[in-house]
């Protein structure tokens, strides 16, 4: 009896040759033809009284092949019958939106991890522009995001007698002891701090739609070597969850970082610098449209990041206006890896390395409003950022054929972005500074990257 079957390249199929056959009890089956090695392999296996043809298509096979066989019985062999097997070539994975989105999400997460640490450490560096601002700064976890380098001035200032105390903070000499709390920390050369934020964003590039949630936390210690120069070191942690499309494709990323930083701030001029290293890990889940299954993978990597930012703080008794420019960079290396759980549709990805440079310029403003119980600081910021290079291509292939069969163009985030932010801090007694801020980021190109952030922070000086 003739049979027919179809499958994708790289898959296997099992065909019961004795099903529907007549002529008594069969004692075996024999193939009269063997497929070419470029087509696949075929063999007969027994399962009780049944005899099955097991055919495995070659990874690059396509088309139709016919194999003849006979069934054996005590009376001899049956008449030859035929199995027709149709092999469909597997699709080009470099055109699959879930594949493009998953690998692009890994690169975006790596970029966001670097930006998270740059923002957190830059936020601390901003506080060091006055030599007195090395007060210990603990419990400064931010909920929300992209803060610029210049988002706020000292979070550890003591709220003395309203505007008079604020004027003292704006001057270089350290303030006299405040009746609202201890001042030993303000005079200490050594300081400890912690800070972070949560970011929610989304964008769409052609047919690939992204949404992500990123958490970045940093903590460190710095030492004021001279009134004009402070240096320190710290560590950071990042977590990113990115959803791609509507079929359940997801990428989870983690980073652990360490960094060195310094601030040189003679008078109102400042130069802040940062250099750090991160270890990256990713877990991926990719939807396979051909089978409805999910392919899973694990990937590791490493990253070097840094920033140099310079500007000038124009101060009056109640205002601070600070224009600034800077350069951020990150170099990322991602290891190669292969997926599992999707049979012939598992993919393998080659190692990747990419560098990105971003130029930023912006202006930060702050206005102090004295209150009878402390000081309120109104803040605003505008920042423009320009990414100066692409993320490039990724090499990939099916896991059973290697990882360099195709080159895939990755999806970039918006290269030009504009960020706007507003916020308020309250300088209270005992060195407590709660604050809230909003920031929005808008991509200025066709990628339509968007991000909105709500920042809640409480800084406590010791």
JOZIPE-V243837 format. One record per residue. N is the residue number from 1. RES is the residue in one small letter. PHI is phi in radians with two decimals (* if undefined). BURIAL is b if it has 9 or more other ideal C-beta (glycine too) atoms within 8 Angstrom, else e. D_LAST is the distance of its C-alpha to the last C-alpha in Angstrom with 2 decimals. Layout:
N;RES;PHI;BURIAL;D_LAST / N;RES;PHI;BURIAL;D_LAST
This chain:
1;x;*;e;87.29 / 2;x;-1.35;e;85.21 / 3;x;-2.33;b;81.44 / 4;x;-2.50;e;78.76 / 5;x;-2.67;b;74.99 / 6;x;-2.42;e;72.25 / 7;x;-2.84;b;68.84 / 8;x;-1.55;b;66.29 / 9;x;-0.98;b;66.35 / 10;x;1.54;b;64.53 / 11;x;-1.61;b;65.15 / 12;x;-2.07;e;67.58 / 13;x;-2.43;b;70.17 / 14;x;-2.09;e;72.43 / 15;x;-2.14;b;75.93 / 16;x;-1.40;e;78.26 / 17;x;-1.25;b;81.58 / 18;x;-1.53;b;83.59 / 19;x;-1.16;e;82.48 / 20;x;1.40;e;85.54 / 21;x;-1.40;b;87.89 / 22;x;-2.08;e;91.30 / 23;x;2.19;e;93.65 / 24;x;1.77;e;92.69 / 25;x;-1.27;e;90.12 / 26;x;-1.71;b;88.46 / 27;x;-1.88;e;87.85 / 28;x;3.03;b;85.77 / 29;x;-2.56;b;84.96 / 30;x;-2.41;b;85.32 / 31;x;-1.42;b;84.00 / 32;x;-1.64;e;86.66 / 33;x;-2.30;e;84.21 / 34;x;-2.15;e;80.91 / 35;x;-1.27;b;78.48 / 36;x;-1.13;e;77.62 / 37;x;-1.06;e;74.40 / 38;x;-1.30;e;72.97 / 39;x;-1.68;b;73.59 / 40;x;2.76;b;72.35 / 41;x;-2.20;e;73.51 / 42;x;-2.48;b;75.68 / 43;x;-2.67;e;76.73 / 44;x;-1.84;b;78.39 / 45;x;-2.27;e;76.88 / 46;x;-1.72;e;78.45 / 47;x;-2.45;e;76.89 / 48;x;1.22;e;79.50 / 49;x;-1.60;e;82.49 / 50;x;-1.74;b;80.59 / 51;x;-2.24;b;80.32 / 52;x;-1.98;b;77.45 / 53;x;-1.63;b;77.02 / 54;x;-1.86;b;73.45 / 55;x;-2.03;b;72.82 / 56;x;-2.07;b;69.67 / 57;x;-1.29;b;69.52 / 58;x;-1.16;b;68.52 / 59;x;-1.00;b;65.15 / 60;x;-1.89;e;66.89 / 61;x;-1.32;b;69.99 / 62;x;-2.83;e;71.39 / 63;x;1.85;e;74.74 / 64;x;-2.14;e;77.27 / 65;x;-2.29;b;78.90 / 66;x;-2.13;b;81.75 / 67;x;-2.14;b;82.31 / 68;x;-1.64;b;85.58 / 69;x;-2.64;b;85.87 / 70;x;-2.31;b;88.42 / 71;x;-1.71;b;88.13 / 72;x;-1.86;b;90.06 / 73;x;-2.43;b;92.12 / 74;x;-1.08;e;94.90 / 75;x;-1.49;e;97.43 / 76;x;2.14;e;95.81 / 77;x;-1.64;e;93.44 / 78;x;-1.33;b;92.95 / 79;x;-1.17;e;93.57 / 80;x;-1.05;e;90.74 / 81;x;-2.18;b;88.04 / 82;x;-2.31;b;85.19 / 83;x;-1.98;b;81.43 / 84;x;-1.75;b;80.11 / 85;x;-2.10;b;76.44 / 86;x;-1.83;b;74.59 / 87;x;-1.94;b;71.46 / 88;x;-1.68;b;69.05 / 89;x;-1.14;b;66.86 / 90;x;-1.20;b;63.13 / 91;x;-1.18;e;61.49 / 92;x;-1.24;e;59.65 / 93;x;-1.20;b;56.00 / 94;x;-1.23;b;54.82 / 95;x;-1.78;e;56.04 / 96;x;-1.38;b;54.30 / 97;x;-1.10;b;51.54 / 98;x;-1.21;b;49.52 / 99;x;-1.17;b;49.73 / 100;x;-1.01;b;48.77 / 101;x;-1.15;b;45.89 / 102;x;-1.14;b;44.54 / 103;x;-1.23;b;44.47 / 104;x;-1.10;b;43.23 / 105;x;-1.13;b;40.38 / 106;x;-1.12;b;39.37 / 107;x;-1.21;b;39.32 / 108;x;-1.13;b;37.46 / 109;x;-1.10;b;34.80 / 110;x;-1.05;b;34.48 / 111;x;-1.11;b;34.14 / 112;x;-1.19;b;31.52 / 113;x;-1.05;b;29.48 / 114;x;-1.10;b;29.41 / 115;x;-1.11;b;28.61 / 116;x;-1.07;b;25.71 / 117;x;-1.21;b;24.02 / 118;x;-1.06;b;25.03 / 119;x;-1.15;b;23.51 / 120;x;-1.09;b;20.15 / 121;x;-1.21;b;19.84 / 122;x;-1.15;b;21.37 / 123;x;-1.06;b;18.87 / 124;x;-1.16;b;16.10 / 125;x;-1.06;b;18.58 / 126;x;-1.04;b;19.07 / 127;x;-1.23;b;15.54 / 128;x;-1.64;b;16.37 / 129;x;-1.17;b;19.46 / 130;x;-1.79;b;17.97 / 131;x;-1.01;b;16.96 / 132;x;-1.33;b;13.93 / 133;x;-1.52;b;12.55 / 134;x;-1.82;b;10.98 / 135;x;-1.02;b;7.36 / 136;x;-1.01;b;5.75 / 137;x;-2.37;b;7.36 / 138;x;-1.93;b;8.08 / 139;x;1.05;e;10.85 / 140;x;-1.85;b;12.68 / 141;x;-1.31;b;16.12 / 142;x;-1.74;b;18.87 / 143;x;-1.86;b;22.12 / 144;x;2.15;b;24.75 / 145;x;-2.31;b;25.62 / 146;x;-0.35;b;26.77 / 147;x;-1.65;b;24.16 / 148;x;-1.43;b;25.46 / 149;x;-1.01;b;24.01 / 150;x;-1.91;b;23.57 / 151;x;-1.16;b;22.54 / 152;x;-2.62;b;19.65 / 153;x;-1.59;b;17.89 / 154;x;-0.95;b;14.27 / 155;x;-1.57;b;12.25 / 156;x;-1.97;b;9.16 / 157;x;-1.11;b;11.44 / 158;x;-1.55;b;11.19 / 159;x;-1.48;b;14.34 / 160;x;-1.10;b;16.11 / 161;x;-1.66;e;19.77 / 162;x;1.09;b;20.85 / 163;x;-1.13;b;22.77 / 164;x;-1.07;b;22.51 / 165;x;-1.16;b;18.75 / 166;x;-1.08;b;19.37 / 167;x;-1.09;b;22.01 / 168;x;-1.12;b;19.72 / 169;x;-1.18;b;17.44 / 170;x;-1.32;b;20.69 / 171;x;-1.63;e;21.72 / 172;x;-1.19;e;21.01 / 173;x;-1.11;e;20.06 / 174;x;-1.09;e;16.45 / 175;x;-1.30;b;16.09 / 176;x;-1.24;e;16.43 / 177;x;-0.94;e;13.90 / 178;x;-1.63;b;13.32 / 179;x;-1.27;e;14.56 / 180;x;-1.61;b;12.39 / 181;x;3.02;b;9.03 / 182;x;-1.18;e;7.54 / 183;x;-2.09;b;8.46 / 184;x;-1.07;e;8.13 / 185;x;-1.13;b;5.91 / 186;x;-1.15;b;8.64 / 187;x;-1.65;e;11.23 / 188;x;-1.42;b;10.48 / 189;x;-1.39;e;13.14 / 190;x;-1.74;b;11.64 / 191;x;-2.42;b;9.42 / 192;x;-2.14;b;9.41 / 193;x;-2.68;b;10.45 / 194;x;-2.61;b;12.94 / 195;x;-2.92;b;15.53 / 196;x;3.11;b;19.13 / 197;x;-2.80;b;22.04 / 198;x;-2.13;b;25.37 / 199;x;-2.08;b;28.54 / 200;x;-2.12;b;31.94 / 201;x;-2.61;b;34.91 / 202;x;-2.73;b;38.68 / 203;x;-2.87;b;41.57 / 204;x;-2.43;b;45.22 / 205;x;-2.17;b;47.24 / 206;x;0.97;e;50.95 / 207;x;-1.62;e;51.53 / 208;x;-1.80;b;48.13 / 209;x;-2.00;b;45.50 / 210;x;-2.12;b;41.85 / 211;x;-2.53;b;38.86 / 212;x;-2.56;b;35.53 / 213;x;-2.25;b;32.08 / 214;x;-2.19;b;29.37 / 215;x;-2.05;b;25.87 / 216;x;-2.30;b;23.69 / 217;x;-2.21;b;20.23 / 218;x;-2.39;b;18.46 / 219;x;-2.60;b;15.49 / 220;x;-2.95;b;15.03 / 221;x;-2.43;b;13.64 / 222;x;-2.37;b;14.79 / 223;x;-2.29;b;15.60 / 224;x;-1.45;b;16.67 / 225;x;-1.27;e;20.14 / 226;x;-2.45;e;21.37 / 227;x;-1.03;e;20.37 / 228;x;-1.83;e;22.46 / 229;x;-2.47;b;21.77 / 230;x;-2.29;b;18.93 / 231;x;-2.29;b;19.77 / 232;x;-2.81;b;18.26 / 233;x;-2.53;b;19.39 / 234;x;-2.78;b;18.72 / 235;x;-2.25;b;20.60 / 236;x;-2.56;b;21.76 / 237;x;-2.39;b;23.86 / 238;x;-2.36;b;26.43 / 239;x;-2.47;b;28.96 / 240;x;-2.27;b;31.91 / 241;x;-2.15;b;34.75 / 242;x;-2.08;b;37.69 / 243;x;-1.87;b;40.83 / 244;x;-2.10;b;44.01 / 245;x;1.16;b;47.00 / 246;x;-2.09;e;48.25 / 247;x;-1.91;e;49.52 / 248;x;1.65;e;46.42 / 249;x;-1.18;b;45.65 / 250;x;-2.56;b;41.97 / 251;x;-2.26;b;39.70 / 252;x;-1.93;b;36.46 / 253;x;-2.21;b;34.25 / 254;x;-2.40;b;31.24 / 255;x;-2.46;b;29.38 / 256;x;-2.21;b;27.02 / 257;x;-2.24;b;25.74 / 258;x;-2.40;b;24.22 / 259;x;-2.67;b;23.66 / 260;x;-2.01;b;23.18 / 261;x;-2.56;b;22.07 / 262;x;-2.69;b;21.97 / 263;x;-2.36;b;21.80 / 264;x;-1.91;b;24.15 / 265;x;-2.47;b;23.68 / 266;x;-1.26;e;25.91 / 267;x;0.95;e;25.96 / 268;x;-1.61;e;26.14 / 269;x;-1.42;b;27.71 / 270;x;-2.52;b;25.80 / 271;x;-2.33;b;26.83 / 272;x;-1.92;b;24.62 / 273;x;-2.40;b;25.95 / 274;x;-2.63;b;25.39 / 275;x;-2.50;b;27.49 / 276;x;-2.51;b;27.20 / 277;x;-2.37;b;29.36 / 278;x;-2.29;b;29.75 / 279;x;-1.84;b;31.88 / 280;x;-2.03;b;33.62 / 281;x;-2.48;b;35.54 / 282;x;-2.30;b;37.71 / 283;x;-2.10;b;39.80 / 284;x;-2.11;b;42.56 / 285;x;-2.36;b;45.05 / 286;x;-2.10;b;47.98 / 287;x;-1.33;b;50.73 / 288;x;-1.84;b;54.27 / 289;x;-1.18;e;56.59 / 290;x;-1.21;e;59.78 / 291;x;-2.15;e;59.11 / 292;x;1.39;e;56.28 / 293;x;-1.51;b;54.33 / 294;x;-2.12;b;50.83 / 295;x;-1.63;b;50.25 / 296;x;-2.12;b;47.03 / 297;x;-2.67;b;45.42 / 298;x;-2.29;b;42.48 / 299;x;-2.47;b;41.32 / 300;x;-2.19;b;38.79 / 301;x;-2.99;b;37.75 / 302;x;-2.59;b;35.35 / 303;x;-2.68;b;33.86 / 304;x;-2.01;b;32.76 / 305;x;-2.43;b;30.77 / 306;x;-2.99;b;29.38 / 307;x;-2.80;b;28.97 / 308;x;-2.32;b;29.33 / 309;x;-2.32;b;28.40 / 310;x;-2.37;b;29.08 / 311;x;-2.96;b;29.04 / 312;x;-2.51;b;28.60 / 313;x;-1.68;b;26.25 / 314;x;-1.52;b;28.47 / 315;x;-2.07;e;26.44 / 316;x;-2.19;e;27.64 / 317;x;-0.96;e;25.90 / 318;x;-2.17;b;25.58 / 319;x;-2.20;b;26.34 / 320;x;-2.35;b;25.35 / 321;x;-2.19;b;28.12 / 322;x;-2.33;b;27.63 / 323;x;-1.39;b;30.62 / 324;x;-2.69;b;30.21 / 325;x;-2.39;b;32.34 / 326;x;-2.90;b;31.71 / 327;x;-2.33;b;33.26 / 328;x;-2.00;b;32.05 / 329;x;-2.51;b;33.99 / 330;x;-2.66;b;34.27 / 331;x;-2.06;b;36.94 / 332;x;-2.13;b;37.55 / 333;x;-2.11;b;39.94 / 334;x;-1.99;b;41.06 / 335;x;-1.27;e;43.32 / 336;x;-1.28;e;46.67 / 337;x;-2.77;b;47.21 / 338;x;-2.18;b;49.91 / 339;x;-1.43;b;49.82 / 340;x;-2.47;e;51.30 / 341;x;1.38;e;52.72 / 342;x;-2.12;b;54.88 / 343;x;0.97;e;57.97 / 344;x;-1.21;b;59.81 / 345;x;-1.77;b;57.19 / 346;x;-1.14;b;54.35 / 347;x;-1.92;b;53.18 / 348;x;-2.12;b;52.01 / 349;x;-2.10;b;49.70 / 350;x;-1.32;b;49.73 / 351;x;-1.02;e;46.64 / 352;x;-2.25;b;45.04 / 353;x;-2.49;e;43.16 / 354;x;-2.63;b;42.08 / 355;x;-2.14;b;40.04 / 356;x;-2.42;b;38.61 / 357;x;-2.17;b;37.58 / 358;x;-2.24;b;36.08 / 359;x;-1.66;b;36.02 / 360;x;-2.23;b;33.64 / 361;x;-2.57;b;33.62 / 362;x;-2.94;b;31.91 / 363;x;-2.51;b;30.45 / 364;x;-2.06;b;27.25 / 365;x;-2.22;b;27.06 / 366;x;-2.58;b;24.49 / 367;x;-2.33;b;25.23 / 368;x;-1.68;b;23.02 / 369;x;-2.08;b;24.25 / 370;x;-1.24;e;23.03 / 371;x;-2.19;e;22.94 / 372;x;-1.21;e;22.96 / 373;x;-1.86;e;19.77 / 374;x;2.82;b;17.85 / 375;x;-2.47;b;18.85 / 376;x;-1.87;b;20.53 / 377;x;-2.02;b;20.91 / 378;x;-1.57;b;24.07 / 379;x;-2.27;b;24.38 / 380;x;-2.63;b;27.39 / 381;x;-2.73;b;28.52 / 382;x;-2.29;b;31.86 / 383;x;-2.45;b;32.32 / 384;x;-1.96;b;35.52 / 385;x;-2.24;b;35.71 / 386;x;-2.26;b;38.88 / 387;x;-1.35;b;39.46 / 388;x;-1.80;e;41.95 / 389;x;-2.72;e;43.63 / 390;x;-1.55;e;44.82 / 391;x;-1.43;e;43.79 / 392;x;1.51;e;47.45 / 393;x;-2.12;e;49.49 / 394;x;-2.13;b;49.23 / 395;x;-1.73;b;52.11 / 396;x;-2.68;b;53.11 / 397;x;-2.91;b;56.07 / 398;x;-1.27;b;57.15 / 399;x;-1.06;b;55.93 / 400;x;-1.56;e;59.52 / 401;x;-2.15;b;60.43 / 402;x;2.03;e;57.42 / 403;x;-2.00;b;54.44 / 404;x;-2.37;e;56.03 / 405;x;-1.30;e;58.78 / 406;x;-2.33;b;57.15 / 407;x;-1.85;e;54.77 / 408;x;-2.11;b;52.54 / 409;x;-1.29;e;51.00 / 410;x;-1.57;b;47.44 / 411;x;-1.52;b;45.95 / 412;x;-1.59;b;43.59 / 413;x;-1.34;b;40.80 / 414;x;-1.03;b;41.29 / 415;x;-1.39;b;41.41 / 416;x;-2.06;b;40.58 / 417;x;-2.32;b;37.79 / 418;x;-2.19;b;36.38 / 419;x;-2.01;b;32.94 / 420;x;-2.20;e;32.00 / 421;x;-2.54;b;28.67 / 422;x;-2.40;b;27.34 / 423;x;-2.89;b;24.06 / 424;x;-2.57;b;21.89 / 425;x;-2.05;b;18.21 / 426;x;-2.16;b;17.04 / 427;x;-1.56;b;14.35 / 428;x;-1.89;b;13.63 / 429;x;-1.15;b;12.19 / 430;x;1.13;e;8.67 / 431;x;1.22;b;7.52 / 432;x;-1.67;b;9.49 / 433;x;-2.29;b;12.07 / 434;x;-1.42;b;14.94 / 435;x;-2.76;b;17.91 / 436;x;-2.47;b;21.38 / 437;x;-2.63;b;23.82 / 438;x;-2.15;b;27.28 / 439;x;-2.48;b;28.89 / 440;x;-2.15;b;32.45 / 441;x;-2.14;b;34.18 / 442;x;-2.24;b;37.96 / 443;x;-1.29;b;40.26 / 444;x;-1.71;e;42.84 / 445;x;-2.12;e;45.52 / 446;x;-1.26;e;47.68 / 447;x;-1.27;b;45.14 / 448;x;0.99;b;43.41 / 449;x;-1.11;b;39.95 / 450;x;-2.45;b;37.69 / 451;x;-2.66;b;34.11 / 452;x;-2.25;b;32.12 / 453;x;-2.41;b;28.45 / 454;x;-2.07;b;26.25 / 455;x;-1.87;b;22.52 / 456;x;-2.10;b;20.03 / 457;x;-2.48;b;16.33 / 458;x;-2.36;b;13.10 / 459;x;-1.87;b;9.93 / 460;x;-2.16;b;6.60 / 461;x;-1.62;b;3.80 / 462;x;-2.10;e;0.00
